[in-house]
Every structure is written in C-alpha cells, then in structure tokens.
C-alpha cells in the first residue's frame, strides 16, 4: 500500500468531495471556512500530481455538482431563501477560469449518465447497531491496548483484497480516530491513530474508488492511498 497524495488545509474544512465521472484520478473538493462559511475549491489530479485551490466570484451561494473532462460544474443560487439553482457555471480547470454562466441549468445527459459511484461498498455503523458490536469485538481482539472503548460509529469498506476500518476510540478520557487497512484475513497491514478533541467529526470520512482510498483526517487533511 502506498500513500500517493497528502494535503493539509491551512484554513477551512472539507465540505464535499466530487470525483471526475470518468477519470478516477481527478477529484474536486469543496472547502468551507468555519466562521463565515465562505467557500473555495481544491482540484486534485493524483496521477499527474497536480493540485491547486481556486475561488469563484460568488463565495456562498454556489455548489459543485459535477467534475468531467477537466471542467467543474456549479449551481448558482440567486435567492438564498429558495434552494433552487438559477444558473449553471462551468469552470475550465486547464485555463483556470469560468467559461460558462448560463440560465440553462441542464447538464448534458451524456455527461451525467457516466457518473461514477464514489460511495461503493461503504457503510457506517452506529453504536447499538448489531454490526457495530461485531466490528467492535474484532477491533478489540486485534488491538494491543487493553481497556479500549470503541465509540460513536465505525466506517467500513470491504473489497476484493482489503478491509478498511475507520473508528473512534476512547481510553482514560483520551479520544482517538483510527484507520486500519487489513488483508482479507484481517491481518493489519497499515494503521494510523490520531488524537482528537471532543468535537470530532462523525460524518463521512473514507471513500473508495477502484484501488484508491481517500481518507479525510478530521476534515482538514486529505490522504489518498493506492491499495
């Protein structure tokens, strides 16, 4: 397993992840500031090792909807009280500029129909769910530490070669977020453990696309592994 990309956000938190609908190496990340919630964007091409942040003229009422063929598509909302898009903006990632602002918000069906399922085989199990308890027992069995408590929820992915387990643990009032990658027999081949504060993130944190794992560490660091 190889870490192929790592990026730490200097400001803001990851709000949304959008993969290219054909090129599995390209990703668009929406970043929101934590006070005013202004937005900016990060484009990543893992294969070419290209990445850059950019902003649009509108910082609030704009939302990314699609990434395709080096173009990012955004909906603009003119009325903040009605969450209905009024314009379609298209940003060219090669020229790094907006090339379209149109009142026609329909996106070419030939593009949208090819959209990749980025969330394949990903499950999150909450405390008190049966499979949460099953995974907790597995984690405690494999963990070298004693008296560890698995809490909140567990993110879980299973593919042909690996199991990916993302979980929160608590020991002596210290909180940690953990990432395990195992082989099919459950032997741990990679693990990462990070201390976190009480207000830790419990939303979506791991994404799987073909042979790549994307891990959002506390919403401020983006890690991509080639499995």
N, C-alpha and C positions, 0 to 999 in steps of 0.2 A: 504494500500500500504506500502511495506517495502523496505528499502534500504538494499540490500544484499551484495553489493560489492562497494568498493571505492578505487581507486588507482591513486596517483599523480605521473606523470613522473618527475623525477629530471632533466633530460635532454631530449631534442628532442621533437618531436610532433608525434601524431598518424598519420600514413600514410595510413594504410589499416586494415580492420577488416575481419577476416575469421572465420566463425563458424564451428564447427565439423559437418560433413554431416549426423550424426545420433544422437549424444549426444548434446542436446540443452544447456547443462550446460557448455560446453567447448568452448573456444574461443582462437584464435591466433591473436595477434596484431603485426603489423609491425610498428616499430618506426624508424624515420629518424632524425638524427642530423640536426640542422638548418644552419650550416655553411658548412661542407664538405658533408653533406647528407649521411654519413655512416649509416648503418642500424643495428639494433638489434631487438630482438623479445621478446614478453611477452606472456606466456601461462597462461590462467586462467581457473580454474575449480570452478565454482560458488558453486556447491553443496558441494564439499569436502573442500572448502576454501583453495585451492592450487593455488599458483601463483609464477612464477619465470621468470626472464629475462635471455636470453641467446644470444650468438653471434655465428656466423659461421665463418670459416676461410676466406671467402670472405665477404667484407663489403659493396660492391657497386653493383656488377653485379649479384645479387641474388634476387629472387622474390618468395614469398609464393603463392602457388596455391591451396592447399587443406589441410584440417585437418581431419583425420579419424582414429579412433581406437587407440588413443594415439600416432599417428605418424603424423608429419608435412612434407609435400611435397613441395619442392622448385625447381624452374627452375634456372639453372646457364647459364649465357650468356658470352661466351668466347670472342666474338667480340663486343665491345661497340658500334661500328658503325652500327651493324646489329642486331636489336632487335629480334633475333631468338634464342630460347633456344637450347643449345647444350648438356646439361647434366641434369639429374634428381637426386636430392639429397633427401634422406629421413632421417629425424631426429627422433629418438626414444625419446619421452617425458618422459618415465619412466626411461630409462637408461641415459638420457641426453647426447646423443652422436649421431653422424652420423652413420647410419648403412648401407647406400647405396649411392654410387656415380656411376651413370651409364650413358653411351652414349645413352641408350634406354630411350627416354623421354616419352614413352607412359605409362599412368597410367591405372591400371586395371579398365576396364569398369564397373565391378560390384561395384566398389567403387564410381566412378564418377556419375553413374546413380542415386545414392541415395542422391545426394547433396541437402541440404535444401535450400529453398528460404528464405534468410535472410531479403530481402527487401520487404516483403509482406505489401501491403496496405500503403506504404509510398509515400507521394507526397511533392514536394517543389514548391511553387507558387511564382513567381517573381512579383515585382512591375509592375503595369499596366495590369496585368492579371485579368480577371473578378473575379476569386475565391479569389485572394489576397485581393481585395476590400471587398468581402463578409466577409472574416475572420477578416479583419481589423475592420470592424464595430462591429463584435461580441466581439473582444478584447477590444475595446474602451467602449462598453456597460458594460462589466464585470469588467473593471479596475476602481479602486477607484481614481486613479490620473486623474487630468484634463490636457488638452492640451498635451496629449501624442501622438507622431507620430510613427506609425509602419513603418519600412523601410526595404529595401533590399529584403528579402524573408521570407516566412513562411513555416516551416516544419510541416506536418500534418499527423497524423495517426488516423484511426478510427477502433476500433474492437468491439466485442460484448458488452463490458462493459464500455469502456472508449474512450475519445477523448484525444489525446496528441498533444499539440500545442507548437512549438518552434519558437520564433520570436525575432527580434531585434527591439528595440525602442529607440527613441531619445527625450530628453526633456531638454531644456535650454542647448543645446550643450553637454549633457552628454549621452553617449551611454550605452545601457544595452542589455544583452542577457537574454531571459526569457524562462522558461519551465513551462508549465501548464499541469496538468493532471486533467481532469474533469470526472464526471459521464456522463451517456448517455443523461441526461437532460441539460448538460452544466454547472452544479454546480462545481466550482473549489474545488478539494479535496487535491491538492498539488500544490505548486508553488515555483519556485526558480528564483531569479533575481540576476544577476552579472554584475558589471560594466566592460566595456571592452575598449580597445584603438581603434584608428581609423582603424588599420589594422586587424580588426576582421575577423574571419573565416566564410565564407559563403558557404562552401561545405556541404557534408552530415554530419549530427550531431546526428541524432536519428535513432535507429534501433529497430525493434520489432521482437521477436521470441517467439511464443506461449504466455506465460503470463509474459514475461520479457521485460523490456525496457532498452536498453543501450543508454546512453547519453554521448556524448563527449563534455566536457565543455572546450571550447577554445583550443581543440586539445591536451591539456596537462593533463586532468583529466578524468578518466573513471569511470562512475557511472552506476550501474545496479540496477534496481528496480524490485521487484516482485509485479505485479499488482493484 
